[in-house]
Amino acid sequence: MKYLMFLITLGFITSCELRKPEQRFYKATAKNNVALLSLSIDDNQFYGQYKVRYSENIIDSGEVRGVLDGDTLRGRFKYLSYGGVKEVKPFLLLRRGDTLKLGNGVAYTYMKIPYYIPKSIEFRDSNFQFLPISEAAFKQSDFKMSR
């Protein structure tokens, strides 16, 4: 009986400690380009899916993953390009309230790790500015983008 109580207590404690990170959904437009982003943030790390449709109906779609550094999300975007080639490039977002601003710069790869050279990083207003949307709106936009 003590063994059973121990297992029940252990199961309760373990289930209380497991928490699922909140998933957030974003959409951005810049000129004729549209981007969708779903992000999960857990402690100081983030991960999710990122899809960009360029005006010519070219789509880059893949996974983003990285770390939080203050108000900046730094990581990489692993994706399958329109030509069917697997690529990896740096991924950088600046958080301002609920808005995420896509950054860019001079990309460099060191030991297969892509990053932007720090002095070259810019967060231009002409880049994607991600605004939060509902999960339903995200799914609808994703469906429209894929057609």
N, CA, C and O of each residue as an XYZ file, in Angstrom:
588
protein
N       0.824     -1.195      0.000
C       0.000      0.000      0.000
C       0.873      1.265      0.000
O       0.563      2.241     -0.684
N       1.966      1.235      0.775
C       2.869      2.390      0.799
C       3.486      2.614     -0.576
O       3.675      3.751     -1.010
N       3.799      1.504     -1.257
C       4.383      1.595     -2.593
C       3.397      2.265     -3.559
O       3.796      3.097     -4.374
N       2.132      1.908     -3.469
C       1.101      2.494     -4.316
C       0.950      3.985     -4.032
O       0.850      4.783     -4.965
N       0.932      4.369     -2.765
C       0.827      5.790     -2.399
C       2.040      6.567     -2.916
O       1.905      7.701     -3.377
N       3.221      5.956     -2.837
C       4.438      6.590     -3.326
C       4.326      6.850     -4.835
O       4.666      7.938     -5.300
N       3.853      5.860     -5.599
C       3.706      6.029     -7.043
C       2.676      7.098     -7.394
O       2.898      7.885     -8.314
N       1.573      7.139     -6.686
C       0.546      8.151     -6.934
C       1.089      9.541     -6.641
O       0.885     10.469     -7.423
N       1.782      9.688     -5.511
C       2.373     10.971     -5.142
C       3.424     11.402     -6.166
O       3.461     12.562     -6.576
N       4.265     10.472     -6.568
C       5.297     10.774     -7.556
C       4.669     11.193     -8.889
O       5.135     12.137     -9.526
N       3.629     10.500     -9.303
C       2.923     10.852    -10.534
C       2.308     12.234    -10.460
O       2.345     12.984    -11.435
N       1.744     12.579     -9.315
C       1.132     13.896     -9.125
C       2.178     14.997     -9.197
O       1.968     16.014     -9.859
N       3.292     14.802     -8.528
C       4.363     15.807     -8.520
C       4.933     15.987     -9.919
O       5.163     17.115    -10.355
N       5.160     14.897    -10.615
C       5.716     14.965    -11.961
C       4.771     15.684    -12.910
O       5.206     16.505    -13.718
N       3.484     15.383    -12.819
C       2.529     16.018    -13.731
C       2.373     17.503    -13.433
O       2.080     18.279    -14.343
N       2.559     17.911    -12.208
C       2.463     19.326    -11.862
C       3.640     20.121    -12.415
O       3.494     21.296    -12.750
N       4.810     19.482    -12.512
C       5.995     20.182    -12.976
C       6.025     20.340    -14.493
O       6.670     21.255    -15.003
N       5.344     19.472    -15.210
C       5.334     19.574    -16.660
C       4.399     20.689    -17.078
O       3.219     20.698    -16.725
N       4.928     21.610    -17.820
C       4.087     22.683    -18.319
C       4.356     22.833    -19.805
O       5.491     22.734    -20.272
N       3.307     23.068    -20.506
C       3.405     23.225    -21.943
C       3.591     24.701    -22.257
O       2.800     25.531    -21.808
N       4.633     25.046    -23.026
C       4.829     26.448    -23.369
C       3.669     26.968    -24.220
O       3.095     26.241    -25.032
N       3.347     28.224    -24.015
C       2.270     28.849    -24.766
C       2.702     29.062    -26.211
O       3.800     29.551    -26.479
N       1.828     28.692    -27.131
C       2.120     28.888    -28.536
C       1.442     30.170    -28.994
O       0.271     30.410    -28.701
N       2.193     30.983    -29.714
C       1.677     32.254    -30.228
C       1.779     32.259    -31.736
O       2.660     31.625    -32.316
N       0.863     32.985    -32.368
C       0.777     33.008    -33.815
C       0.892     34.448    -34.317
O       0.342     35.376    -33.725
N       1.628     34.609    -35.434
C       1.887     35.936    -35.983
C       1.762     35.924    -37.505
O       1.934     34.896    -38.159
N       1.456     37.104    -38.042
C       1.410     37.285    -39.493
C       2.042     38.624    -39.818
O       1.895     39.595    -39.076
N       2.755     38.661    -40.953
C       3.384     39.904    -41.393
C       3.280     40.020    -42.906
O       3.265     39.015    -43.617
N       3.209     41.248    -43.388
C       3.248     41.511    -44.825
C       4.258     42.620    -45.088
O       4.406     43.554    -44.299
N       4.938     42.495    -46.200
C       5.873     43.523    -46.649
C       5.820     43.515    -48.174
O       6.222     42.543    -48.813
N       5.332     44.578    -48.733
C       5.088     44.672    -50.175
C       4.132     43.542    -50.560
O       3.034     43.466    -50.009
N       4.514     42.670    -51.483
C       3.649     41.564    -51.898
C       4.003     40.252    -51.200
O       3.501     39.197    -51.588
N       4.842     40.299    -50.199
C       5.277     39.103    -49.484
C       4.473     38.929    -48.201
O       4.116     39.906    -47.543
N       4.195     37.683    -47.854
C       3.435     37.373    -46.643
C       4.219     36.336    -45.849
O       4.780     35.403    -46.423
N       4.258     36.499    -44.521
C       4.950     35.548    -43.661
C       4.050     35.150    -42.499
O       3.307     35.969    -41.957
N       4.132     33.879    -42.129
C       3.427     33.339    -40.968
C       4.450     32.762    -40.015
O       5.445     32.168    -40.430
N       4.192     32.945    -38.731
C       5.118     32.485    -37.703
C       4.331     31.943    -36.523
O       3.462     32.625    -35.981
N       4.638     30.715    -36.128
C       4.089     30.188    -34.878
C       5.274     29.965    -33.954
O       6.262     29.339    -34.336
N       5.169     30.479    -32.742
C       6.282     30.432    -31.792
C       5.850     29.869    -30.454
O       4.762     30.166    -29.960
N       6.704     29.065    -29.881
C       6.559     28.615    -28.503
C       7.801     29.089    -27.765
O       8.926     28.861    -28.209
N       7.585     29.751    -26.632
C       8.698     30.273    -25.843
C       8.699     29.560    -24.503
O       7.692     29.544    -23.795
N       9.838     28.970    -24.159
C       9.982     28.216    -22.921
C      11.263     28.669    -22.233
O      12.360     28.425    -22.736
N      11.130     29.319    -21.102
C      12.263     29.896    -20.375
C      13.015     30.852    -21.298
O      12.470     31.887    -21.680
N      14.249     30.529    -21.661
C      15.022     31.444    -22.511
C      15.225     30.881    -23.917
O      16.154     31.282    -24.618
N      14.353     29.948    -24.335
C      14.462     29.369    -25.668
C      13.145     29.512    -26.423
O      12.079     29.616    -25.817
N      13.231     29.515    -27.749
C      12.029     29.542    -28.574
C      12.180     28.530    -29.704
O      13.287     28.151    -30.086
N      11.039     28.108    -30.222
C      11.006     27.226    -31.381
C       9.653     27.373    -32.050
O       8.686     27.812    -31.427
N       9.589     27.003    -33.324
C       8.324     27.105    -34.031
C       8.470     26.907    -35.519
O       9.490     26.419    -36.004
N       7.430     27.295    -36.238
C       7.377     27.161    -37.692
C       7.309     28.546    -38.331
O       6.667     29.457    -37.808
N       7.984     28.686    -39.469
C       8.049     29.957    -40.184
C       7.844     29.674    -41.666
O       8.474     28.779    -42.229
N       6.968     30.436    -42.284
C       6.675     30.256    -43.709
C       6.583     31.624    -44.367
O       5.919     32.526    -43.857
N       7.256     31.770    -45.507
C       7.246     33.026    -46.257
C       6.793     32.737    -47.682
O       7.332     31.854    -48.349
N       5.795     33.491    -48.142
C       5.372     33.418    -49.544
C       5.769     34.730    -50.203
O       5.321     35.810    -49.821
N       6.619     34.595    -51.198
C       7.055     35.766    -51.944
C       6.050     36.059    -53.052
O       5.227     35.204    -53.382
N       6.106     37.226    -53.615
C       5.101     37.677    -54.585
C       4.961     36.743    -55.789
O       3.902     36.707    -56.415
N       5.983     36.006    -56.115
C       5.929     35.104    -57.265
C       5.374     33.733    -56.887
O       5.558     32.771    -57.633
N       4.698     33.625    -55.743
C       4.183     32.356    -55.219
C       5.290     31.359    -54.907
O       5.075     30.148    -54.954
N       6.455     31.865    -54.593
C       7.561     31.033    -54.121
C       7.445     30.976    -52.612
O       7.284     32.009    -51.961
N       7.528     29.765    -52.040
C       7.354     29.599    -50.593
C       8.594     28.952    -49.985
O       9.069     27.919    -50.457
N       9.104     29.572    -48.938
C      10.137     28.974    -48.089
C       9.459     28.620    -46.778
O       8.817     29.467    -46.156
N       9.600     27.371    -46.358
C       8.898     26.914    -45.167
C       9.810     26.027    -44.338
O      10.506     25.163    -44.871
N       9.801     26.250    -43.015
C      10.649     25.428    -42.162
C      10.511     25.754    -40.696
O       9.505     26.304    -40.248
N      11.548     25.400    -39.960
C      11.560     25.488    -38.505
C      12.495     26.584    -38.029
O      13.588     26.761    -38.568
N      12.053     27.325    -37.007
C      12.924     28.300    -36.346
C      13.200     27.809    -34.931
O      12.354     27.173    -34.302
N      14.380     28.112    -34.450
C      14.781     27.679    -33.114
C      15.907     28.579    -32.644
O      16.779     28.955    -33.426
N      15.886     28.926    -31.362
C      16.954     29.768    -30.853
C      16.769     30.144    -29.399
O      16.051     29.473    -28.658
N      17.422     31.226    -28.995
C      17.414     31.671    -27.605
C      16.931     33.107    -27.507
O      17.016     33.880    -28.462
N      16.419     33.447    -26.327
C      16.023     34.823    -26.036
C      17.193     35.530    -25.378
O      17.832     34.994    -24.473
N      17.460     36.724    -25.839
C      18.533     37.543    -25.294
C      17.952     38.928    -25.047
O      18.050     39.810    -25.900
N      17.346     39.118    -23.876
C      16.653     40.375    -23.583
C      15.410     40.487    -24.431
O      14.518     39.644    -24.344
N      15.340     41.533    -25.264
C      14.187     41.719    -26.144
C      14.428     41.165    -27.550
O      13.656     41.438    -28.469
N      15.493     40.391    -27.713
C      15.866     39.850    -29.015
C      15.769     38.329    -29.025
O      16.193     37.662    -28.082
N      15.209     37.794    -30.096
C      15.165     36.351    -30.311
C      16.193     36.036    -31.385
O      16.059     36.481    -32.525
N      17.215     35.273    -31.028
C      18.297     34.939    -31.961
C      18.297     33.437    -32.208
O      18.240     32.641    -31.271
N      18.360     33.066    -33.465
C      18.381     31.645    -33.766
C      18.662     31.392    -35.226
O      19.337     32.168    -35.902
N      18.114     30.265    -35.699
C      18.297     29.926    -37.097
C      17.006     29.395    -37.698
O      16.124     28.886    -37.006
N      16.936     29.532    -38.990
C      15.787     29.114    -39.777
C      16.252     27.988    -40.683
O      17.005     28.214    -41.630
N      15.800     26.765    -40.390
C      16.094     25.600    -41.232
C      14.882     25.395    -42.119
O      13.769     25.211    -41.627
N      15.096     25.426    -43.417
C      13.946     25.374    -44.304
C      14.259     24.670    -45.617
O      15.412     24.442    -45.981
N      13.193     24.343    -46.294
C      13.261     23.786    -47.628
C      12.902     24.911    -48.587
O      11.769     25.394    -48.597
N      13.871     25.322    -49.389
C      13.624     26.442    -50.299
C      12.741     25.988    -51.454
O      12.497     24.797    -51.651
N      12.280     26.957    -52.195
C      11.388     26.696    -53.321
C      12.010     25.703    -54.303
O      11.297     24.893    -54.895
N      13.299     25.756    -54.477
C      13.991     24.849    -55.401
C      14.189     23.454    -54.843
O      14.754     22.596    -55.522
N      13.736     23.207    -53.622
C      13.866     21.881    -53.027
C      15.177     21.647    -52.303
O      15.505     20.509    -51.965
N      15.925     22.701    -52.062
C      17.216     22.587    -51.391
C      17.051     22.919    -49.911
O      16.422     23.918    -49.563
N      17.620     22.075    -49.033
C      17.584     22.363    -47.596
C      18.626     23.428    -47.294
O      19.787     23.312    -47.686
N      18.192     24.468    -46.590
C      19.086     25.575    -46.261
C      18.923     25.958    -44.803
O      17.916     25.642    -44.170
N      19.928     26.644    -44.283
C      19.893     27.172    -42.918
C      20.422     28.594    -42.983
O      21.465     28.861    -43.580
N      19.677     29.506    -42.354
C      20.155     30.884    -42.300
C      19.824     31.467    -40.932
O      18.962     30.946    -40.224
N      20.507     32.548    -40.559
C      20.231     33.156    -39.253
C      18.824     33.728    -39.203
O      18.254     34.114    -40.224
N      18.279     33.772    -37.999
C      16.922     34.274    -37.782
C      16.975     35.191    -36.578
O      17.501     34.815    -35.531
N      16.433     36.393    -36.719
C      16.563     37.401    -35.676
C      15.282     38.225    -35.591
O      14.811     38.760    -36.595
N      14.725     38.322    -34.394
C      13.526     39.111    -34.160
C      13.751     40.050    -32.992
O      14.422     39.697    -32.022
N      13.190     41.249    -33.087
C      13.213     42.220    -31.999
C      11.794     42.340    -31.462
O      10.865     42.627    -32.217
N      11.624     42.125    -30.172
C      10.295     42.174    -29.569
C      10.023     43.571    -29.033
O      10.781     44.105    -28.223
N       8.914     44.155    -29.507
C       8.433     45.454    -29.041
C       6.967     45.288    -28.680
O       6.100     45.365    -29.550
N       6.686     45.062    -27.408
C       5.319     44.780    -26.985
C       4.877     43.457    -27.570
O       5.543     42.439    -27.381
N       3.754     43.460    -28.282
C       3.256     42.251    -28.940
C       3.803     42.083    -30.348
O       3.582     41.050    -30.981
N       4.514     43.088    -30.844
C       5.030     43.068    -32.213
C       6.440     42.488    -32.249
O       7.256     42.744    -31.364
N       6.708     41.706    -33.283
C       8.046     41.172    -33.526
C       8.544     41.731    -34.850
O       7.846     41.659    -35.862
N       9.742     42.283    -34.842
C      10.313     42.907    -36.027
C      11.475     42.047    -36.530
O      12.415     41.764    -35.787
N      11.401     41.635    -37.800
C      12.436     40.795    -38.391
C      13.698     41.600    -38.653
O      13.646     42.695    -39.213
N      14.815     41.053    -38.247
C      16.093     41.711    -38.474
C      16.864     41.040    -39.594
O      16.575     39.907    -39.979
N      17.851     41.758    -40.110
C      18.738     41.181    -41.112
C      20.111     41.818    -40.984
O      20.317     42.758    -40.217
N      21.030     41.285    -41.746
C      22.394     41.783    -41.705
C      23.257     40.959    -42.625
O      22.754     40.220    -43.472
N      24.550     41.085    -42.459
C      25.487     40.306    -43.248
C      25.604     38.932    -42.592
O      26.055     38.808    -41.454
N      25.189     37.902    -43.332
C      25.191     36.537    -42.798
C      26.585     35.923    -42.915
O      27.297     36.132    -43.897
N      26.946     35.175    -41.905
C      28.234     34.489    -41.860
C      28.009     33.133    -41.214
O      27.187     33.010    -40.306
N      28.721     32.122    -41.664
C      28.599     30.793    -41.082
C      29.949     30.383    -40.520
O      30.966     30.432    -41.212
N      29.945     29.980    -39.264
C      31.154     29.520    -38.600
C      30.865     28.161    -37.989
O      29.976     28.037    -37.146
N      31.590     27.159    -38.395
C      31.397     25.782    -37.913
C      29.937     25.341    -38.089
O      29.336     24.752    -37.190
N      29.396     25.638    -39.254
C      28.028     25.295    -39.645
C      26.956     25.988    -38.810
O      25.804     25.553    -38.801
N      27.317     27.053    -38.112
C      26.349     27.838    -37.338
C      26.199     29.197    -38.014
O      27.143     29.986    -38.036
N      25.013     29.475    -38.566
C      24.820     30.758    -39.233
C      24.501     31.865    -38.227
O      23.800     31.638    -37.241
N      25.016     33.041    -38.484
C      24.688     34.192    -37.652
C      24.935     35.464    -38.445
O      25.589     35.450    -39.487
N      24.398     36.564    -37.927
C      24.650     37.864    -38.533
C      25.834     38.503    -37.830
O      25.962     38.421    -36.609
N      26.685     39.132    -38.597
C      27.798     39.870    -38.007
C      27.179     41.008    -37.195
O      26.410     41.798    -37.742
N      27.501     41.110    -35.892
C      26.805     42.036    -34.986
C      26.684     43.477    -35.475
O      25.611     44.068    -35.350
N      27.730     44.053    -36.019
C      27.662     45.462    -36.429
C      26.815     45.676    -37.686
O      26.523     46.816    -38.047
N      26.418     44.585    -38.355
C      25.638     44.715    -39.588
C      24.133     44.562    -39.356
O      23.353     44.738    -40.291
N      23.715     44.242    -38.143
C      22.306     43.954    -37.860
C      21.449     45.211    -37.938
O      21.787     46.253    -37.377
N      20.320     45.086    -38.655
C      19.362     46.179    -38.788
C      17.947     45.634    -38.608
O      17.651     44.495    -38.970
N      17.088     46.466    -38.044
C      15.669     46.148    -37.922
C      14.905     47.253    -38.656
O      14.426     48.203    -38.036
N      14.800     47.123    -39.950
C      14.169     48.148    -40.785
C      12.650     48.042    -40.727
O      12.098     46.957    -40.546
N      11.991     49.170    -40.883
C      10.531     49.174    -40.937
C      10.013     48.493    -42.189
O       8.867     48.045    -42.218
N      10.846     48.407    -43.235
C      10.411     47.777    -44.476
C      10.439     46.247    -44.382
O       9.862     45.566    -45.230
N      11.109     45.703    -43.351
C      11.123     44.257    -43.144
C       9.794     43.814    -42.543
O       8.934     44.635    -42.227
N       9.646     42.529    -42.394
C       8.419     42.007    -41.795
C       8.246     42.507    -40.368
O       9.183     42.494    -39.570
N       7.030     42.948    -40.064
C       6.633     43.332    -38.709
C       5.496     42.377    -38.334
O       4.376     42.519    -38.825
N       5.780     41.421    -37.477
C       4.812     40.393    -37.133
C       3.841     40.894    -36.075
O       4.238     41.382    -35.016
N       2.569     40.761    -36.390
C       1.508     41.131    -35.458
C       0.804     39.862    -34.996
O       0.644     38.928    -35.781
N       0.382     39.814    -33.735
C      -0.278     38.600    -33.232
C      -1.633     38.376    -33.909
O      -2.372     39.322    -34.185
N      -1.940     37.105    -34.168
C      -3.237     36.716    -34.712
C      -3.711     35.484    -33.945
O      -2.936     34.864    -33.217
N      -4.968     35.138    -34.110
C      -5.516     33.961    -33.433
C      -5.049     32.695    -34.151
O      -4.585     32.740    -35.290
N      -5.183     31.580    -33.465
C      -4.803     30.306    -34.063
C      -5.675     30.013    -35.288
O      -5.182     29.498    -36.291
N      -6.969     30.339    -35.206
C      -7.883     30.112    -36.338
C      -7.458     30.946    -37.544
O      -7.455     30.445    -38.669
N      -7.100     32.209    -37.325
C      -6.650     33.080    -38.418
C      -5.338     32.563    -39.004
O      -5.119     32.638    -40.213
N      -4.474     32.042    -38.146
C      -3.203     31.479    -38.594
C      -3.452     30.280    -39.514
O      -2.866     30.185    -40.593
N      -4.317     29.377    -39.084
C      -4.613     28.182    -39.889
C      -5.251     28.559    -41.218
O      -4.936     27.961    -42.247
N      -6.140     29.542    -41.209
C      -6.782     29.978    -42.433
C      -5.756     30.597    -43.387
O      -5.773     30.304    -44.582
N      -4.880     31.436    -42.879
C      -3.845     32.062    -43.709
C      -2.880     31.021    -44.251
O      -2.454     31.101    -45.404
N      -2.535     30.045    -43.423
C      -1.644     28.973    -43.844
C      -2.270     28.166    -44.975
O      -1.590     27.802    -45.934
N      -3.550     27.891    -44.862
C      -4.261     27.147    -45.907
C      -4.276     27.940    -47.215
O      -4.022     27.377    -48.280
N      -4.569     29.233    -47.146
C      -4.606     30.076    -48.337
C      -3.218     30.179    -48.975
O      -3.090     30.195    -50.199
N      -2.190     30.249    -48.142
C      -0.828     30.387    -48.640
C      -0.390     29.138    -49.392
O       0.358     29.230    -50.365
N      -0.844     27.985    -48.954
C      -0.411     26.723    -49.532
C      -1.110     26.400    -50.852
O      -0.696     25.487    -51.566
N      -2.162     27.140    -51.176
C      -2.879     26.838    -52.419
C      -2.280     27.543    -53.595
O      -2.766     27.396    -54.716
